[in-house]
Amino acid sequence: MDIAIIGGGVCGLTAAINLAKLKSSHIDIYEKNFKVARKLLASGNGRCNITNLNVSGDYYNNPRFVSNIILGYSSMVSYLNNLGLMLTEPDECGRVYPISYHSSTVLDCFYNSFNKSYTIIINNTSIDK
């Protein structure tokens, strides 16, 4: 193993995808649960609400800070499109989903973006000090 990623959530999976693009390092993803991306799979009632276009910094205690994060929407959508994930048009509430309306589609897209020869997911493994 060259690189260890602790946590198989969206951030850990995205880190693995980006690291695999940089070089051919062996990457191990350690996940304490029996399956990676459990919160992703549960989001939006299993449909995976990718984003909401009606989100505003005005709903938060620090609107200025949150507004900077919200502005990253277009780069996130572009990143997901580059991974091959097709998204719906926003619904009446501004929510955007994968075109399949299944969260598993997003996870499949992540899996397909790994360099399979260099990335291993190790479930049911807790990392202690």
Disulfide bonds with the S-S distance in Angstrom:
none
